[in-house]
Amino acid sequence: MAKPDRARRSTEVGGGKGGFLTQDQYKDVVQYAASRYITIVPEIDGPGHSNAALASYPELNCNGKAPSLYTGTDVGFSTFCAKKDITYKFMDDVIRELAEITPGPGSTSEEMKAMQPKRTTTSCM
């Protein structure tokens, strides 16, 4: 999950202050929902949030530089560097950490392993 010092740099659509939940806050939301018979199903929107991740973790860019923060709604112009092992570690960490604190269908270790990114031969853009 995002580290607070890195996440403070994020913004929301339109340019307002961005935000995030700590793992403890997320667990509270999951527990609150479960007490009302609601299952939280997290969405990991890589294409939609890749620019924010790249701005917070510039080492995931092929050039190692953080892009400018983006406040619009267009997607598809930011790309994680597929040539770097750190990219796969980051994705693995995000999925694993989220699975560990999200009970319910689809969050078992075997199901999550099936979702983990696989290294490809795609060139870095």
N, C-alpha and C positions, 0 to 999 in steps of 0.2 A: 504494500500500500504506500501511497505517497507520504513522504516525510513532511512534517509541518513547515519546515523552513523552505522547502522547495515549493510546496503547494501554495504558499502565500503569494507567489508570483502569478498565479493563475487569475483569469478573469472570466466573467460569465458573458453570455451572448449580450451584445449591446454595450459592453465595456464596464459593467458594474464589478464590484468586488467578487472574486471567485470564492469558492468554499469547498470544504471536504468534511467527511466524518472521520473521526478517529475509529480505530477498531472497537474500542469500548462503546462509543456512541452507536456504531453499527450494530453491535451485539444487543444493545438496549432496544433498538428499533426492531430487530428480529424477535426478541423476547416479547415486546409489546404486541407485535403482530400475532405471534403464536398464541398469546393469551386470548386473542379474539378469533382464533381458528383461521388465521391468514398465513400463508406461506410466502416468504420473501423469495423471489427469484431474481438474482442479480443479472444485470445486463452488462456485458463487457463489450463496449462499442469501440473496437480498435480504430476503424476508419474515422469515426466521428470525433474521437478524442486523441488521435495520434499527435496532432500539433501541440496540444497541451502537454502530453507526455514528453515530447521532444524538447519543448521549452523548459521543462523541469529537469529533464535528464538528457542534456546535450550529448552525452556519450553514446546515445542510441542513434544519433545522426551519423551518416557516413563521414561528414566533415568535422564532427565533434563540436559543432557550434550550435547554440540555442537559437531557434528561429524567433522572430517577433511574436508576441502574443496575438492571437487572432480572436476577434469578438463577433465575427459573422456566423452564418449558418452553412456556408458551402463546405463540402468535404471532398477528399480525394486528391488534395495537392500536397499532403504530407506523407512521407514514407519512412518507416523504420528501416534501418540498415540491415538487410538480410545477410550481409557478409560478416557481421560481428557476432561473436558468441554471447556478448553481453545482452544483445537484443533478446535472445532465446531465454537467457537467465531471467531477464526482467519479466517476460511474458509468463514463464513458469512460476515465478514468485507471485505475480498478481493473481493468477488462477489458483495456485495452491493456498495462498493466504485467504483469499475470499472463500474458497471451499471449506477451509478449516473452521470458519466462523458462520457458515450458512448451512444449517441443517435442512434436510428435505430431499425430495427427488432430484437426481442429477448431481448431488454433491458428494457422493461416495468417492473414495480414492480411485477406484477402477474407472468410474464414469469420468472423473476429471482427467485421468491419464489419457483417455481417448480424445480429450479436447486440447491437450497441450500442443503447442506449435511444433511443427517438424521443420528441420532445416531443409531448405530448398536451394536450388542453383540460380534463383532469381537474382539478377544483377541489381546493384544499388542505384537508385535514381538520384 
